[in-house]
Each structure stands twice: as structure tokens, then as C-alpha cells.
């Protein structure tokens, strides 16, 4: 595949599977955009495994394939898979943390295997290893080496990742996955099994309210930490600007959280990312 075709393919995958991150990448410095698209397309490919694999073992096999492909691509060996080759180039160009990339793959074992989130601590760890790791890798691509990146990425991962999981609740239910913590559901008189049957009762709304509060708290902390970063570091967290309007959409009354995906106006989304602060 020619380089131009590979870039087009990678960008198309990122836009199709993760439009918010892909849109934010367009506002990043030009020299980092393609590598950001590669990172986000890679995340899309990992997320799709749970949708496509009919059995946990098949999902684990696909994740292992990605581990090996990224290892080879990181050494400069062509795999023939455009996203893997593009990410391999980014790894070499920016000395991306292979440990973080491995953690990103390992976190997806939950998606293909466990599928029912046991408690808040497990969810917090999952968000750290997925959304939080993506923030860290994006900052590396952008060339930021601020020693405060980790303290910004942790709450940012919770705010952005938790908001995304609450929005995607109807999609995940259709796939037999529940990311709402089981301990919180039981504390409020319901259970994951009832969520999957779309009959979780009033307890569901209490859990969502609790998670909304956690997301807002994390967003406040992340915003404060991000403001202390250098310009390129802040660029890695641009999509955080979408969390507040998404949270407002999630809080709308008479919305069925098990059947309706909370969304915002596309033009307003663009404006939130483009405006200067």
C-alpha cells in the first residue's frame, strides 16, 4: 500500500470509529496529526474486537495478533496492516512507551472476556489504562515532556472515558457488556443482569447520577492540571472540551439511558474544539 493510501485508510478508520478524537487531532500541530490519527485508529481497531469476536478466545487471539503486529511494526518491519504500520512509525518517531501500548491492549481483555464491571476500582483502572493512556501517548506524539502529564492524564481519563461509557450504554448492552460498577448497582437495588434486560429500575438512575458526579469532579481536576501544561501538552487534551456538553446531554430529563445515546450538535462540537481559551 502506498503511503498516501495508508494515511487515507488510517484517517478514515479514526474518523469512523472515534470522531471526537479524530476531530480534535485536526486542531493539533500539522507535524503530529498523522501519528495522532494512527494512535486513535489503533484504539478503534482494539475496541472493534469485542464487537466482532463471537467468543472470548477469538477476541484474545485477535488481541495477541495486535501485540505481535505492533512489536514488529515498532521495529520497522512491515506488517501489511495499515494501522499497525502507521503506529509502528509513530512509535519509532516519538519513542512511544511500548509499556503503555501493551497496557492499552491488555485492558481490552475485559471487553472480550469479563464484560461485567465488578466495582469502581476496577472501572477506574480500566479508564486509566484506556482513555488515560491515550492522553499520555498523544502528549508524547505532540512532543510534550512535562512532568505533570501523568497527574493530568489520570483524571482526564476518568472524565472523558466515563462520559463515553455512559453515552455508549445502549450500544454496550446490545453487545452483552455492562461497564456500570456491579457494587454500585447492587447498592442501589439493581444488578447487571437487569441492566442487560433493560429493566434496571430506579436504581439505575441513582448509579448514573453517582457516576455523573464522579465525571464532573474528575473533569474539574483535569482542567486545572491541563492548564498547567505547555502548549503542546494542552493540545493532547483538547477533546476534554466536549465532556461538559456531553454530561449536560446525559443529565436531560425523560431520556432513556438504556436506549438513547446522548449526543450534542455537530456544529456546537466543532465550536467547542475550535474556540480559543
N, C-alpha and C positions, 0 to 999 in steps of 0.2 A: 504494500500500500504506500502510495506517495505521501510525503509529509503533509501536503495541503489537504489531502483526503483524510488522513488520520486526524488532523486538527479539527476538521469539519465534523467527523464522526464523534470525537470526544466532546466537542461543544454541544452537539445535538443530544447526546446521552445526558449530559449535565442539565441542559435546559428542560428536557422532557421529564426527568425524574426528580430534579431538585431546583425548580425555577427560582426560588428566592435566593439561594446561594449563588446560582448562575447569574442572576441579575446583579447581585452585589459585586460579583467579580468584574463586571463591565465598568465599575467605577474605580477599580484598583489601577495602579500604575500599569501602563501598557506592557512593560517588560515582565510582569508577573501573571498576566491574565491567562495565558495558555496553561501554565502549570497549575493555576488555581482550578481551571476547568478540569484538568486531569485528576486532581485530588477529589473534586466533587463528583466527577463521573465514576471514579473508583468507588466512592461511597454509595452511589446509586446502584452499581453492579452488586455490591455486597448486600444491600437492602433487598434487591430483587430476588436473591436466592431463596429467601423464606417464602416468597410468593410463587416461585416456580418449582421448588423441590417438593415432591409429594410425600417423601419420607425423611425423617431426621438424618438417617445415614447418608442419603443422597445429598442433603444440604451440607453435611460435614465434609463430604468428598469434594464438593464444589469449593468450599472454603479452603480446603487443603490445596486444591489446584491454584487458587489465587495466591496462597502463601508461596508456593513454589514459583509461580509465574513472576511475582513481584521480586522475589530473590534473584531470579535470573535476569530480569529486566534491569534491576538495580546494579547489576554487574556489567550492563551494556550489551547483553545478549538479546537478540530479537525473539519475541515470543509469537508474533503474528497476531496478537490480540491488541488492538489499538489503544485501549485504555491502560493496559498493563505496560505497554511500551512507552506511552506518554508519561505515566507515573514514574517509570524507571528513569526516564530522562530527568524528571524533576528531582528525584532522589539524588542523582549524581550531581546535578547542577547546584542544588541548595544544601547538600549533605543532610537530607531529611532524616529524622530519627527513625531508624528501622524498628526500634523497640516500640515506638508509638504506633507505627503502621501495623506491626504484629498484634498489638493490643486492640487496634480497631477491628482487625479480622476476628480475633478471639471473642470479642464482645458479641459478635453476630451469631455465636453458637447458641445464645439464648433464643434468638429469633427462630432458629430451625429446630431447636430441641425442647427447651424447658417451656417456653411460650406463656407461662403464668408467673407474673412477678410476685415473689413471696413477701417482700417487705420494702419499706422506704430505703433502708440502707442498700439493698440490692439494686433498687432503681437508681439511687444516687450514683452508685458505682458504674452502672450501665451508661448513664448520662455522661459521666466523666470520661469513660473510655470511647464514647461515640462523639457526641456533639462537642464535648470539651477538647478531645484530641484533635478534631478537625480545626478548631480555633487555633490550637497550638501549631499545627502543621501549616496552616495558612499564614500565620505570622512568620514562620521560618521562610516560607516561599517569598514573602514580601521583604525579607531581609531584616526583620526586627530581631534584635538580640537582647531586648530589655529584660532585666532580671525579675520584673514584676509580671511577666506574661502569664506565668502559672497561676498567680493569685487572681488574675483577671479571667483566665480560661475556665477555672473551676466553677464560679458562679454563673458565668456566661453559658456554659454547657448545660447547667441546670435550667436556667431561664429559657434558653432557646429550645433545648431538647424536650423539656417537659411540656412547653407550649405546643410543640409539634406533635407530641404523642397524644395530648388531649384533643387536638384538632383531628388527628387520624384515627380516633377511637372507632368510628363506624367501619373504616377500612380494615383495621386490625381484627375486629370482631368477626368480620366475614372470613378472615383467614384463621380463626381459632386462636387468636393471641389476645392476652389481656395484660397491659402494662400498668394498670392501676394496682397499687400495692395490696396484696391479699389481706395483710394485717389491718390496713385501714378500712377495707371493705367489710371485714368481719366486725370491726369495732363499731361500725355504723349499721350493723344488722343485715348485711347482704354478703354476697360471695361471688367469685369469678364465674362460677357456673351460671349464676343468674344474669350476670353481665352478658355472657355469650348467648343466652336465650332472650336478651333484650327485655328482661323483666327484673331489673335490679332494684326497683322501688325507690323510695325517698333517700335511702342510704347512699345511693349513687351520687345524688346532688350534693350531699354533705362531703363526700370524698372529693369530688371535683372542686368544691369550694375550698377545701383544705389545700389541694394542690395548686389552685389558682393563687392562694396566699403565698405558698412557697415560691412559686414562679415570680411573683411580684417582688418578694423580698430578695430573691437572687438577682433579679434584674436591677434593682436599686444598688446592690453591692457591686455588680459587674460594671454598671455605668460609671460608678465612682472610680473603680480600678482602671477601666479603659481610658478614662480621661487623663490618667497619669502617664500613659504610654507615649512613645514617639509617634510621629505621623504615620509611618508605615505599620506600626503595631496597631494603631487605631483602625487602619483600613481593613485589617483582618477580622474586625468585629462589626463591620458595617451593618450586617443583617440583623443585629440586635435592635436596630431601629424599628423593626417590624413586630417585635414582641408585644409592645404595648397595645397597638391596634388589634392584634390577634387576641390578646387577653380580653379586650373590650368586646370583641365579637363572641368569644366563648361565654361571656357573662350575660349575654342577651336573654331576657326572659322568654318563656314559651319556646325555646329552642330545644329540640330533642338531641341530646349529646350522643345517643347511640345510633342515630340515623342521619344526622346532618353534620357535614364538615363545615366548621366555622371558617369564613373567608372574609377578605376585605377587597375593596375596589382596586382593580389592577392599576389604575392611574394614581390612586392615592398611595399604593405601594411604591410605585416609581418615584413619586414626590418625596416620600419619607426617606428613600435612599439617596436621592439627588440633592436634597436641601443641605445647605451649609450650616454648621454649628459654630 
